[in-house]
């Protein structure tokens, strides 16, 4: 994993690209603390200054968060997601929901046209995990599975840009789900926008898919 210097690209940029790839590839998961400076310096074969410059660049983009006295954590899987996460802090939940409604309905429409049999199987598997978590009162696990379901629909759309934009909602969506659950007014296993949506996607019915999503979010 040792990096070599290049006359075309500063070493800090090479290190930044390598760390970015570790996040993109899933080697480092969201919310996970990355290895210590000592481990990274040894693994990458670079100085502390070069490493810190790379981490600072990714922290500025929103992909990493440096917590003094605790370490550095993955906050977003891409610069786009990182920028979106910061941007959402300046807008109301209503505005965020309106944007998400547009992405959700388009993802559902495209998934009904483009999803494969493997996509449908993966969606049903996530819904099964979601149901088990809710029944076990594992609400963190339920919210995580619910989010994975909607992100998987976006992936099944076949549009990688839409998927990346959708994934940027992760933190906001997760917090809002748990807030609704704590209110005691949420049906955590509603079929609208979930089971019905998968049925519509499997049937290749874009109109039914969009209708299911709209009814779910408008509720």
C-alpha positions, 0 to 999 in steps of 0.5 A, spaced: 500 500 500 506 504 500 505 510 495 510 512 490 511 520 489 509 522 482 512 529 478 505 529 476 501 529 482 503 532 489 504 526 494 498 529 499 493 528 493 495 521 492 494 520 499 487 523 499 485 519 493 487 513 496 483 515 503 477 517 498 477 510 495 477 506 501 471 510 503 468 509 496 469 502 496 466 500 503 473 498 506 471 504 511 464 504 513 459 510 515 460 512 522 466 508 523 473 511 526 478 510 521 485 507 523 490 511 527 495 516 524 500 511 526 497 505 522 496 510 516 503 513 516 506 506 516 501 503 511 501 508 506 509 510 507 508 517 508 509 522 513 504 525 519 504 532 515 502 529 509 497 524 512 494 530 516 494 534 509 490 529 506 485 528 512 484 535 512 482 535 505 477 530 506 474 533 512 473 540 508 469 536 503 465 533 508 467 525 508 471 525 514 470 528 521 476 529 526 473 529 533 479 532 538 481 526 543 477 521 539 479 520 532 477 521 525 470 518 523 467 517 516 461 522 515 459 521 508 461 516 502 463 522 497 464 529 496 457 530 494 454 526 500 458 530 504 456 537 501 449 535 501 449 533 509 452 540 510 447 543 506 441 540 509 443 543 516 441 550 513 434 547 511 427 545 514 425 538 514 419 540 510 424 542 504 428 536 505 422 532 505 419 535 498 426 534 495 426 527 497 419 526 495 422 528 488 427 523 488 423 517 491 418 518 486 423 518 480 427 512 483 421 508 484 419 510 477 426 508 474 426 502 478 420 499 476 423 499 469 430 497 470 430 493 476 433 486 475 430 479 479 436 480 483 434 487 485 427 485 487 430 479 491 435 484 495 429 489 496 425 483 499 431 481 504 432 488 506 424 488 508 424 481 512 430 484 516 426 490 517 420 486 520 424 482 524 428 488 527 421 492 529 418 486 532 424 485 536 424 492 538 431 493 535 429 500 533 436 502 530 436 496 526 429 497 524 431 504 521 437 502 518 434 497 514 428 501 512 433 506 510 437 501 506 431 499 503 430 506 500 437 506 498 436 500 494 430 502 490 434 508 488 440 503 486 435 499 482 433 505 478 439 504 474 441 511 475 448 512 479 447 519 480 440 519 482 443 513 487 448 518 490 444 524 491 439 519 494 444 516 499 446 523 501 440 523 505 442 518 510 443 522 516 437 526 515 432 520 514 435 516 519 434 521 525 427 523 522 425 515 522 427 514 529 424 521 531 417 518 528 418 512 532 419 515 539 413 519 537 409 512 538 404 514 532 408 510 527 406 504 523 413 501 523 411 495 518 407 499 513 406 496 506 405 502 503 412 505 500 415 498 502 412 491 500 407 494 495 412 498 492 416 492 491 410 488 488 410 494 483 417 494 481 417 486 480 411 487 476 414 493 472 408 498 473 411 505 474 405 508 475 403 503 481 410 504 484 410 512 484 403 512 487 405 507 493 411 512 494 407 518 494 402 515 499 407 513 504 411 520 504 404 524 504 402 520 510 
